[in-house]
Amino acid sequence: MQNHGFKGISIGSIRTPLFLQGDGGWNRIVWIPKDIKLEVADAIPEEVYDKIATEEDAIDPADLEAWLREKKHPVVEKYWKDGRPDPLRIPLPGQPWEDEMPEKEVTMW
């Protein structure tokens, strides 16, 4: 069955081997709607499939955090700090990202 519009494109991109490759792929997905999870089940690696929550597992962020810990989702060990989510620090428009800030210039006379 063909899906038209954005849904068709997004489902197609989820199925590609390059899906979120730069961010860790399926190891970074922690929650997905159940109907989408079932639709792309064949594209989700077996070792992480049962560790991705749906609306039946958690809706509240605190519940999701506990659920991910219980399931030992890869995001907990690889990306959280001290067992807690590490929030992304996004700079204001026009400001550099933390890792793009220039080193202090030292003038040698």
Secondary structure, 3 states (H helix, E strand, C coil): CCCCHHHHHHHHHHCCCCCCHHHCHHHHCCECCHHHHHHCHHHCCHHHHCCCECCCCCCCHHHHHHHHHHHCCHHHHHCCECCECCCCCCCCCCCCCHHHCCCCCCCCC
